[in-house]
Amino acid sequence: MFFMTIALFMHFLLRKAKSNQATKILMNMFVALFLLNLSFLSNESVANTNVKAACVFIALLMHYSMLTTFTWFFIQALHMYLWLIRQNVAITNYMRNITVFSWMFPAIIAGGVAASKGYKAVIINKTSGKNTRMCWITDPFIHYIVNIGYYAFVFIFTTGIFLMIATKIVQAQQIKVSDGRRNKFGKQVLTVLSLFLLFGLTWAVAFFSHGPMLIPSYYIFTVLNSFQGFFLFLYYYNIHKEIEGHFSNDPEKSCSTSTIVKSKINAVENVNNFPN
């Protein structure tokens, strides 16, 4: 949360005028992640007040923020696909459309759950014997369909785009080696890790929280996603420090701007520069 706050401060007060489509998408993701972490950290305290309205509100906010975060993971992968794979795609009011969709669609889902009175106080049993109160979804059917099912869909899509881009990165590096240029393996690894975080694939660890993997998956999930804001801040910082202005492909203008029409190899090389 601390590093996401710094990134938002840098963007809105220092660099907003220089932002491009990719940066705007990243900032929206930062806002969603910040709200998710804030509502999660506040949840137990609100639940302990035993105020029903407050409990419903914090559960609604946390659920909405989580769904919005998943949606921006999807948008990150979609934007990368349009920029890197398709390239010459024209979408009218591109940024406005994806922003409205990413913030309104989760609101409809969360509003539906709230209307069905699905948000209530939940008692969580600790291994130490003590109990913890939390405001969340009480119906397991709603949880599995709305949360697990929604992320599963996002995960399948983002994983497919991740594999496509990773394949093109490897192909681009092979061409560079065949041309006698230096192959920077470390940069490839950092590129793949950056995409892994951008697409929210670390959240998929929750799928393995069963049987003997239950406790290890909890630790892995918590560590990776707690540091997600920090690593994304480094990604954001390097975008502006190393290649400011290079990641400017905009699906809304790509067909009308001849300077954006590039080969796929050059596009992949630009991606390789991001994490540096």
C-alpha positions as CSV (number, residue, x, y, z in Angstrom):
1,M,0.0,0.0,0.0
2,F,2.9,2.3,0.8
3,F,4.5,1.9,-2.6
4,M,1.2,2.1,-4.5
5,T,0.6,5.4,-2.7
6,I,3.9,6.7,-3.9
7,A,3.2,5.6,-7.5
8,L,-0.2,7.3,-7.4
9,F,1.4,10.4,-6.0
10,M,4.0,10.4,-8.7
11,H,1.4,9.9,-11.4
12,F,-1.3,12.4,-10.5
13,L,1.0,15.2,-9.2
14,L,4.2,14.8,-11.3
15,R,3.7,12.8,-14.4
16,K,0.1,12.7,-15.3
17,A,0.6,14.9,-18.4
18,K,3.2,12.4,-19.7
19,S,1.1,9.3,-19.1
20,N,0.1,6.9,-21.9
21,Q,-2.6,4.2,-22.2
22,A,-0.4,1.6,-20.5
23,T,0.4,3.9,-17.5
24,K,-3.3,4.8,-17.1
25,I,-4.3,1.1,-17.0
26,L,-1.5,0.5,-14.4
27,M,-2.7,3.4,-12.3
28,N,-6.3,2.1,-12.3
29,M,-5.0,-1.3,-11.1
30,F,-3.1,0.5,-8.4
31,V,-6.3,2.2,-7.1
32,A,-8.1,-1.1,-7.2
33,L,-5.3,-2.9,-5.3
34,F,-5.0,-0.1,-2.8
35,L,-8.8,-0.2,-2.0
36,L,-8.6,-4.0,-1.7
37,N,-5.7,-4.0,0.8
38,L,-7.3,-1.1,2.7
39,S,-10.7,-2.8,3.0
40,F,-9.0,-6.1,4.0
41,L,-7.0,-4.5,6.8
42,S,-10.0,-2.6,8.1
43,N,-12.4,-5.6,7.9
44,E,-11.8,-7.3,11.2
45,S,-12.0,-4.0,13.2
46,V,-15.3,-3.1,11.5
47,A,-16.6,-6.6,12.1
48,N,-15.8,-6.4,15.8
49,T,-18.1,-3.3,16.1
50,N,-21.1,-5.5,15.6
51,V,-22.7,-2.8,13.5
52,K,-24.6,-4.6,10.7
53,A,-24.6,-1.7,8.2
54,A,-20.9,-1.1,8.6
55,C,-20.2,-4.8,8.2
56,V,-22.2,-5.0,5.0
57,F,-20.4,-1.8,3.7
58,I,-16.8,-3.1,4.3
59,A,-17.7,-6.5,2.9
60,L,-19.2,-4.8,-0.2
61,L,-16.1,-2.6,-0.6
62,M,-13.7,-5.5,-0.2
63,H,-15.6,-7.7,-2.6
64,Y,-16.0,-4.9,-5.2
65,S,-12.3,-4.0,-5.0
66,M,-11.3,-7.6,-5.4
67,L,-13.5,-8.1,-8.5
68,T,-12.2,-4.8,-9.9
69,T,-8.6,-5.9,-9.4
70,F,-9.3,-9.1,-11.2
71,T,-10.9,-7.1,-14.0
72,W,-7.9,-4.9,-14.4
73,F,-5.7,-8.0,-14.6
74,F,-7.8,-9.0,-17.5
75,I,-7.5,-5.5,-19.1
76,Q,-3.7,-5.6,-18.7
77,A,-3.5,-8.8,-20.7
78,L,-6.0,-7.5,-23.3
79,H,-4.1,-4.3,-23.7
80,M,-0.8,-6.2,-24.1
81,Y,-2.4,-8.5,-26.6
82,L,-3.8,-5.6,-28.7
83,W,-0.4,-3.7,-28.5
84,L,1.9,-6.6,-29.1
85,I,0.1,-9.3,-31.0
86,R,-2.6,-7.5,-33.0
87,Q,-1.0,-4.1,-33.3
88,N,-3.2,-2.5,-36.0
89,V,-6.5,-2.5,-34.2
90,A,-8.7,0.7,-34.0
91,I,-11.1,1.0,-31.0
92,T,-13.2,4.1,-30.6
93,N,-12.9,5.7,-27.2
94,Y,-10.7,2.8,-26.1
95,M,-9.6,4.1,-22.7
96,R,-13.0,5.4,-21.8
97,N,-14.7,2.1,-22.6
98,I,-12.3,-0.1,-20.7
99,T,-12.3,2.2,-17.7
100,V,-16.1,2.3,-17.5
101,F,-16.3,-1.5,-18.0
102,S,-13.6,-2.3,-15.4
103,W,-15.2,-0.2,-12.7
104,M,-18.9,-0.7,-13.4
105,F,-19.1,-4.4,-14.2
106,P,-17.8,-5.4,-10.7
107,A,-20.2,-2.9,-9.2
108,I,-23.1,-4.7,-10.8
109,I,-22.0,-8.0,-9.4
110,A,-21.3,-6.7,-5.9
111,G,-24.6,-4.8,-5.9
112,G,-26.4,-8.1,-6.8
113,V,-24.7,-9.9,-3.9
114,A,-25.7,-7.0,-1.5
115,A,-29.3,-7.1,-2.8
116,S,-29.5,-10.8,-2.0
117,K,-28.2,-10.0,1.5
118,G,-25.0,-12.1,0.9
119,Y,-22.7,-10.0,3.1
120,K,-22.7,-10.8,6.8
121,A,-20.2,-11.4,9.6
122,V,-18.3,-14.6,9.4
123,I,-16.5,-16.4,12.3
124,I,-13.1,-17.7,11.3
125,N,-11.6,-20.4,13.6
126,K,-7.8,-20.0,14.2
127,T,-5.5,-22.9,14.8
128,S,-4.6,-21.2,18.1
129,G,-8.1,-21.8,19.3
130,K,-9.2,-18.1,19.1
131,N,-11.8,-16.9,16.8
132,T,-11.8,-13.9,14.4
133,R,-14.7,-12.0,13.0
134,M,-14.7,-10.9,9.4
135,C,-17.4,-9.4,7.1
136,W,-17.6,-11.4,3.9
137,I,-19.9,-13.6,1.8
138,T,-21.7,-16.2,3.8
139,D,-23.0,-18.4,1.0
140,P,-20.3,-20.7,-0.4
141,F,-22.2,-21.1,-3.6
142,I,-22.0,-17.4,-4.3
143,H,-18.4,-17.4,-3.3
144,Y,-17.4,-20.2,-5.7
145,I,-19.4,-18.9,-8.6
146,V,-18.8,-15.1,-8.3
147,N,-15.2,-15.1,-7.0
148,I,-13.5,-18.4,-7.8
149,G,-15.3,-18.7,-11.2
150,Y,-14.7,-15.1,-12.2
151,Y,-11.0,-15.3,-11.4
152,A,-10.7,-18.7,-13.1
153,F,-12.0,-17.1,-16.3
154,V,-9.6,-14.2,-15.9
155,F,-6.7,-16.6,-15.1
156,I,-7.3,-18.7,-18.2
157,F,-7.3,-15.6,-20.4
158,T,-4.3,-13.9,-18.8
159,T,-2.3,-17.2,-18.8
160,G,-3.0,-17.6,-22.6
161,I,-1.8,-14.1,-23.3
162,F,1.2,-14.6,-21.0
163,L,2.3,-17.7,-22.9
164,M,1.9,-16.0,-26.2
165,I,4.0,-13.0,-25.2
166,A,6.6,-15.2,-23.5
167,T,6.9,-17.3,-26.7
168,K,7.4,-14.1,-28.8
169,I,10.1,-12.9,-26.3
170,V,12.0,-16.2,-26.7
171,Q,11.6,-16.0,-30.5
172,A,12.9,-12.4,-30.6
173,Q,15.9,-13.3,-28.5
174,Q,16.7,-16.2,-30.8
175,I,16.7,-13.9,-33.7
176,K,19.0,-11.5,-31.9
177,V,21.4,-14.3,-31.2
178,S,21.3,-15.5,-34.8
179,D,22.1,-11.9,-35.9
180,G,25.1,-11.8,-33.6
181,R,23.6,-9.5,-31.0
182,R,24.0,-10.2,-27.3
183,N,21.4,-12.3,-25.6
184,K,20.5,-10.9,-22.1
185,F,19.0,-13.8,-20.2
186,G,18.5,-11.8,-17.1
187,K,16.4,-9.2,-18.9
188,Q,14.2,-12.0,-20.3
189,V,13.6,-13.4,-16.8
190,L,12.7,-10.0,-15.4
191,T,10.4,-9.4,-18.4
192,V,8.5,-12.6,-17.7
193,L,8.3,-11.9,-14.0
194,S,6.9,-8.4,-14.7
195,L,4.2,-9.8,-16.9
196,F,3.4,-12.4,-14.3
197,L,2.7,-9.7,-11.8
198,L,0.9,-7.4,-14.2
199,F,-1.5,-10.2,-15.1
200,G,-2.1,-11.1,-11.5
201,L,-1.1,-14.7,-12.0
202,T,0.3,-14.9,-8.4
203,W,-3.3,-15.1,-7.3
204,A,-3.6,-18.5,-8.9
205,V,-1.7,-20.0,-5.9
206,A,-5.0,-20.0,-4.1
207,F,-6.1,-22.9,-6.4
208,F,-3.5,-25.1,-4.7
209,S,-4.8,-24.5,-1.1
210,H,-5.9,-28.1,-0.5
211,G,-4.5,-31.1,1.3
212,P,-0.8,-31.0,2.1
213,M,-0.4,-27.8,0.1
214,L,-2.9,-25.9,2.2
215,I,-0.5,-24.2,4.6
216,P,2.4,-23.7,2.1
217,S,0.0,-22.1,-0.4
218,Y,-1.2,-19.7,2.3
219,Y,2.3,-18.5,2.9
220,I,3.3,-18.3,-0.8
221,F,0.0,-16.5,-1.6
222,T,0.4,-14.0,1.2
223,V,4.1,-13.2,0.5
224,L,3.7,-12.8,-3.3
225,N,0.5,-10.7,-3.1
226,S,1.7,-8.6,-0.2
227,F,4.7,-7.5,-2.2
228,Q,2.8,-7.1,-5.5
229,G,2.4,-3.3,-4.9
230,F,6.2,-3.0,-4.3
231,F,7.1,-4.9,-7.5
232,L,4.6,-3.1,-9.6
233,F,6.0,0.2,-8.3
234,L,9.4,-0.8,-9.5
235,Y,7.9,-1.7,-12.9
236,Y,6.2,1.7,-13.1
237,Y,9.4,3.5,-12.1
238,N,11.4,1.7,-14.7
239,I,8.9,2.5,-17.5
240,H,9.5,6.2,-17.0
241,K,13.1,6.0,-16.2
242,E,14.3,3.8,-19.0
243,I,11.8,4.1,-21.9
244,E,9.5,7.0,-21.3
245,G,7.4,7.6,-24.3
246,H,8.3,4.3,-26.0
247,F,5.3,2.4,-24.8
248,S,2.8,4.6,-26.5
249,N,0.9,2.2,-28.7
250,D,-2.8,3.2,-28.4
251,P,-5.4,0.8,-29.9
252,E,-7.6,3.9,-30.3
253,K,-5.2,5.5,-32.7
254,S,-3.1,2.6,-34.1
255,C,-4.7,2.6,-37.5
256,S,-4.4,6.3,-38.1
257,T,-0.8,6.8,-36.8
258,S,1.8,5.4,-39.1
259,T,4.6,5.7,-36.7
260,I,3.0,3.1,-34.4
261,V,3.0,0.4,-37.1
262,K,6.1,-1.7,-36.1
263,S,7.2,-5.3,-36.7
264,K,6.4,-7.8,-33.9
265,I,10.1,-8.3,-33.2
266,N,10.6,-4.6,-32.4
267,A,7.5,-4.6,-30.2
268,V,8.9,-7.6,-28.2
269,E,12.3,-5.8,-27.9
270,N,10.4,-2.8,-26.4
271,V,8.7,-5.1,-23.9
272,N,12.2,-6.5,-23.0
273,N,13.3,-3.0,-22.0
274,F,10.5,-2.5,-19.4
275,P,11.9,-4.2,-16.3
276,N,15.5,-3.8,-17.4
